[in-house]
Amino acid sequence: MLILQLAAILLASKLAGDISVKLGQPSVLGKLLVGILLGPAVLGIVTDTDILSEISNIGVILLMFIAGLETDIDEFKRTGKASASVGVFGIVLPFTGGYLAGLMMNLTGIEAAFLGLLLSATSVSISVQSLKEMNQLKSREGTTILGAAVIDDVLVMIFLAFLLSMAGGDVSLAEVALKKVIFFVVAILVAWKVVPLALKFLAPTKSTEAVVSTALVICFLYAYFAEMTGVAGIIGAYVAGLAISVTDYKHKVFEKIDTIAYSIFVPVFFTSIGVAVTFTGIGDDIDLIIYLSILAVLTKLIGSAIGAKLSGFGWNGSFGIGSGMVSRGEVALIIAAIGLDEMLITDDLFTTVVVVVLVTTIMTPPLMKFFFNRKEKEEMDGQNKAKLKG
């Protein structure tokens, strides 16, 4: 059954991606939508099994690892302040909007704050694919989005720990902050001293694809260590990619990992998002879903855009960055699951949040396409005017 499901996912995702591109949208949008078509919500050809979930998890880890490999470290350093501004403003507005919405829904203060925190989360795994397709991953805007996502993840998780401690959970804010400090200190030291030596030591060995296998080990260990210290695994994978990107083996690793990832794991990840959708009981909460979806998209889009604008970007570039931060993805789902366990949200609200997360994920690619196209047109118009003056 698994083999048949994989065959269906790979065939359908490639065809859907091609159709999406022909319609003027990023291919990832078609892959997300075809997952809904294949899943239990419509045709029922593919079901959300544990095995597919694990394959999907590997897919998103490899996707972020590739993003790290393609990141220009010098540009990453130059966009540090911009990333911080985008990350902070991309939390303030969604949190405020979510908190006020929670109070209007008659939630308690802590429950409303938790809803605000949910809407503050960001997952740029979908954005990374859109940036790659638009050749913007290495741009100043693309690097800012990736840096802001790291900052966003760390801040949201620290705030979550603070909220859980207020709610009476057995959570130490100091411990959570310390774990994150430990992750980044160890990650940087290992990237500086261990990663280059490991690759250099194994490169001459006679084992098949020794360098690529070593790179995968580094990627998975970083992702695991990140999760163990309360940082999202995708952030760990991204940092691992950054570590290898400054070595002499960057291009060899990228070519091989790109083939491995996009042949099976990444398509499963994109499609599985849609497969997880169920329309059961949605009709009863459709008004709330629409309201929270609009709130989630606009607050993150506008908040992040303000942060980018204050950092010197033009409005089209700022909204391009803001659109890249809209998707809540697996980060918000993890937070929602924690809230459900801690009884900070009800089962019904959890279902609503899952749908809202899906909506933000599907909205991200076309929004990015729209604003980045406007940015490119603006730049071309500026160049043409400069030529005419010259």
C-alpha positions, 0 to 999 in steps of 0.5 A: 500500500505504501509503494502505491501511495508513493507512486500516486504522490510522486506522479500527481505532485509532478503533474500538479506542479507543472499545471500550476506553473503553466497557470502562472503560479509557483509549482508548490501551490499545485503540490499542496492542492493535489494533496487535498485531492489525493487525501481522505477529504476527497479521493482517499487514495492516500492516507495520513500514515505514520510512515508517510509522516516520517518521510514528510519530516525528512523532506522538510529537513532536507529542504531547509538543509538545501536552503542553508547550503544555498545561503550566502553567509556574507549576505546573511551577515549583512541582513542581520539587522533586517532579519531581526526587525522583520522577526520582531515586528512579525511577532508583535502584530500577529500576537496583538491581533490574536490576543484581541481576537481571543478576548472577543471569543470570550477566552481567558487572558492566558488562552487569548495570549496562547492564540496570539502566540499561535498566530505569531509562529512562522515556518518558511519551508514553503517559502523556501521552495517559492524563493528557489522557483523565483530565483530569489533564495540568494537575494537580500529579501530571501536571506532576510526571510530565512534569518527572520524565521530563525529569530521568530522561532527562538522568540516564539518558543521562549514566549511559549515557555513563559506562557506555560509557566504562567498557566501552571505548567512545569516549565522553567523560562530560564531553562528554556532560554539556556537550552536555546543558547546551548544549541546555538553556541554548540552549533556554531562551534561544531560548524567552525571546528568539527564539520570541515574536519569531518568532511575533509577526513572522510572525503578520501575514503573509498566508501561510496558517496562518503562526503554526501553521507557525512553531510546527511549525518551532520544534517540529521544530527543538527536537526535532532539536537535542535529538537532536543533543545527546544528549537525546531528541527528545520532550524537545525537543518538550516544551520547544518546547511550553513556550516557546510556552505562555507566548505570546499564540498558545498557544490558536491553536497548540494548537487547530490542532496538536491537530487535525493530530496526532490526525487521523493522526500520533498514531494511527499512533504508538500503533498502530505500537508494537503493529505492531512486535511479533513473537512469534518465539522468545518461547516460549523466553524466556517465564520471563525475559520475565515476570520482567523485566516484573514487575521493570520495572513494580514497581521503577519504580512503587514507586521513583517513588511513594516519591519522590512520597510524600517530596514530600508527595503522598498514597499514591494520588497517589504511585502515580498518579505512579509508574504514569505513569513505568512505560512505557519506550517509545522511550527504552529501545529507543534505549538497547537498540539502543546496547547491542546495537551495543556488545555489552553485550547479546546478540541474544536479550536484546535481543529479550526487552527489546523485549517487556518494553518493550512490556509496560510500555507496555501496562500503563501506561494501566490502572495510571494509570486505577486509581490516579488513580480511587482518588485522586479517590475519596479526594479526594471522600470527604475533601470529603464528610467536610468538608461533614458536619463543617461 
